[in-house]
Amino acid sequence: MSRVINEVSQWFWDPSIWLPPNVTWDSFQEPKVVKDNILEPHHFANFSDLWYPVPLAILVIIIRSCVEKKIFKPLGIWLGLKDHRRMYPAPNAKLELAFTSFNKLSKRQKEELASSTQMTYIQVERWLRQRHQAELPNTLQKFCETGWRWVFYTGILIYGFVCLWNKPWFWNIRHCWYDYPYHQVDRDVW
């Protein structure tokens, strides 16, 4: 198993895929002179930097929960949106099993369920429709989620403009390829 993982890792991180010719991953372990500046190995991004998004993602989830509950839910209620839960239909084990097992039931399957549950075909359809609608978010939940998206994407857009405004590659895309792959990652971008 470890041999397979090793081979996949070697294939994925192959320098011929990620790096230009005559550059290897070991090239980043020694100082480089770029535009009369000496770049030390710690100036380059490291693979261990890929762990930073994990705690940041957890932080964003916590912030999202707080923003939705403390800001947008009270705002939605103040605007007149109702915070009601959709009603689940009466419990029925056979219908619940069919609902969770199949994405969409055919007419024949519904007829078989009706005969096995002692219900009419229309009652089975109504139960399935009510069960489906019970899973859908209500208007207040949709409002809170949309409010969070607005806050998040607006904040990320502003942050991106603030960080990239004075970078040359923001104004001219060709700067992304000058001195590639020996780019230094600035603190405000990182």
C-alpha positions as CSV (number, residue, x, y, z in Angstrom):
1,M,0.0,0.0,0.0
2,S,2.8,2.4,0.9
3,R,4.4,1.6,-2.5
4,V,1.3,2.7,-4.3
5,I,1.1,5.9,-2.3
6,N,4.8,6.6,-3.0
7,E,4.3,6.1,-6.7
8,V,1.2,8.4,-6.8
9,S,3.1,11.0,-4.8
10,Q,6.1,10.9,-7.1
11,W,3.8,11.1,-10.1
12,F,1.8,14.0,-8.6
13,W,4.8,16.1,-7.5
14,D,6.8,15.4,-10.7
15,P,8.9,18.5,-11.4
16,S,8.2,18.2,-15.2
17,I,4.5,18.9,-14.4
18,W,4.9,21.8,-11.9
19,L,8.2,23.4,-12.7
20,P,10.0,24.8,-15.8
21,P,12.8,22.9,-17.5
22,N,16.1,22.7,-15.5
23,V,14.4,23.4,-12.2
24,T,13.8,20.8,-9.5
25,W,12.3,20.9,-6.0
26,D,15.8,20.9,-4.6
27,S,16.4,24.2,-6.4
28,F,14.3,25.9,-3.7
29,Q,16.6,24.6,-0.9
30,E,19.4,26.9,-1.8
31,P,19.7,30.8,-2.0
32,K,18.8,32.3,-5.4
33,V,19.7,35.7,-6.8
34,V,16.7,37.3,-8.5
35,K,16.8,40.9,-9.6
36,D,19.8,41.6,-7.5
37,N,18.1,40.3,-4.4
38,I,19.2,37.2,-2.6
39,L,16.2,35.0,-1.8
40,E,16.8,32.6,1.0
41,P,15.0,29.2,1.1
42,H,12.6,30.5,3.8
43,H,11.3,33.2,1.4
44,F,9.7,30.6,-0.8
45,A,6.4,28.9,-0.1
46,N,6.7,25.5,1.7
47,F,4.6,22.4,1.4
48,S,3.9,22.7,5.1
49,D,2.1,26.0,4.4
50,L,-0.7,23.9,3.0
51,W,-1.8,23.1,6.6
52,Y,-2.7,26.8,7.3
53,P,-6.0,26.6,5.6
54,V,-7.3,23.9,7.9
55,P,-7.6,26.0,11.1
56,L,-8.6,29.0,9.0
57,A,-11.5,27.0,7.5
58,I,-12.6,26.0,11.0
59,L,-12.4,29.7,12.0
60,V,-14.5,30.7,9.0
61,I,-17.2,28.1,9.9
62,I,-17.3,29.5,13.5
63,I,-17.6,33.1,12.2
64,R,-20.3,32.0,9.7
65,S,-22.3,30.4,12.5
66,C,-22.0,33.5,14.7
67,V,-22.9,36.0,11.8
68,E,-25.9,33.9,10.8
69,K,-27.3,33.5,14.3
70,K,-26.4,36.9,15.8
71,I,-26.8,39.3,12.9
72,F,-28.9,37.9,10.1
73,K,-31.4,35.8,12.0
74,P,-32.5,38.8,14.2
75,L,-32.5,41.0,11.1
76,G,-34.6,38.6,9.2
77,I,-37.1,38.3,12.1
78,W,-37.2,42.1,12.4
79,L,-37.9,42.3,8.6
80,G,-40.9,40.0,9.1
81,L,-39.6,36.6,8.1
82,K,-41.1,33.7,10.0
83,D,-38.8,31.2,11.8
84,H,-41.0,28.1,11.5
85,R,-39.9,24.6,11.0
86,R,-41.6,22.6,8.3
87,M,-43.8,19.8,9.6
88,Y,-42.7,16.2,9.1
89,P,-45.4,13.7,8.1
90,A,-46.5,11.0,10.4
91,P,-43.8,8.4,11.1
92,N,-43.8,5.5,8.7
93,A,-40.8,3.2,8.6
94,K,-41.5,1.7,5.2
95,L,-42.0,5.1,3.5
96,E,-39.0,6.5,5.3
97,L,-36.8,3.7,4.1
98,A,-38.1,4.2,0.5
99,F,-37.6,8.0,0.8
100,T,-34.0,7.6,1.9
101,S,-33.1,4.7,-0.4
102,F,-34.4,6.1,-3.7
103,N,-33.9,9.5,-5.3
104,K,-37.2,9.4,-7.2
105,L,-39.8,6.7,-7.0
106,S,-41.6,5.4,-10.0
107,K,-45.4,5.1,-10.2
108,R,-45.1,1.3,-9.8
109,Q,-42.9,1.6,-6.7
110,K,-45.5,4.1,-5.2
111,E,-48.3,1.6,-5.9
112,E,-46.3,-1.2,-4.2
113,L,-45.7,1.1,-1.1
114,A,-49.4,2.0,-1.0
115,S,-50.4,-1.7,-0.9
116,S,-47.7,-2.7,1.7
117,T,-48.5,0.3,4.0
118,Q,-52.4,0.0,3.7
119,M,-52.5,3.6,2.3
120,T,-53.9,4.9,-0.9
121,Y,-51.6,6.0,-3.8
122,I,-52.4,9.6,-3.2
123,Q,-51.6,9.3,0.6
124,V,-48.2,7.9,-0.3
125,E,-47.5,10.7,-2.8
126,R,-48.6,13.3,-0.2
127,W,-46.4,11.7,2.5
128,L,-43.3,11.7,0.2
129,R,-44.0,15.3,-0.9
130,Q,-44.3,16.4,2.8
131,R,-41.2,14.5,3.7
132,H,-39.3,16.1,0.9
133,Q,-40.5,19.6,1.8
134,A,-39.6,19.1,5.5
135,E,-35.9,18.9,4.4
136,L,-36.0,22.2,2.6
137,P,-34.8,25.3,4.4
138,N,-37.3,28.0,5.3
139,T,-37.2,31.6,4.1
140,L,-35.4,32.8,7.2
141,Q,-32.6,30.2,6.8
142,K,-32.2,31.1,3.1
143,F,-32.0,34.8,4.1
144,C,-29.3,34.0,6.7
145,E,-27.3,32.0,4.3
146,T,-27.5,34.6,1.6
147,G,-26.5,37.3,4.1
148,W,-23.5,35.3,5.1
149,R,-22.5,34.9,1.4
150,W,-22.8,38.6,0.8
151,V,-20.6,39.4,3.8
152,F,-18.0,36.8,3.0
153,Y,-17.7,37.5,-0.7
154,T,-17.7,41.3,-0.2
155,G,-15.0,41.0,2.5
156,I,-12.9,38.7,0.4
157,L,-13.2,41.0,-2.7
158,I,-12.2,44.1,-0.7
159,Y,-9.3,42.1,0.9
160,G,-8.1,41.0,-2.5
161,F,-8.2,44.6,-3.9
162,V,-6.3,45.9,-0.8
163,C,-3.6,43.2,-1.1
164,L,-3.2,43.2,-4.8
165,W,-3.7,46.9,-5.7
166,N,0.0,47.8,-5.6
167,K,1.3,44.5,-7.1
168,P,2.5,44.7,-10.7
169,W,0.8,41.4,-11.8
170,F,-2.6,42.9,-10.8
171,W,-2.2,45.4,-13.6
172,N,-0.2,43.3,-16.1
173,I,-0.6,39.5,-16.1
174,R,2.8,39.0,-17.8
175,H,4.5,39.8,-14.4
176,C,3.2,36.5,-13.1
177,W,5.8,34.8,-15.4
178,Y,8.8,37.1,-14.9
179,D,11.4,35.2,-12.7
180,Y,9.1,32.2,-12.5
181,P,9.3,30.0,-10.4
182,Y,11.4,32.0,-8.0
183,H,8.7,34.3,-6.7
184,Q,8.8,35.7,-3.3
185,V,5.5,35.5,-1.4
186,D,4.8,38.8,0.2
187,R,3.4,39.0,3.7
188,D,0.2,40.8,2.8
189,V,-0.6,38.2,0.1
190,W,0.2,35.3,2.4
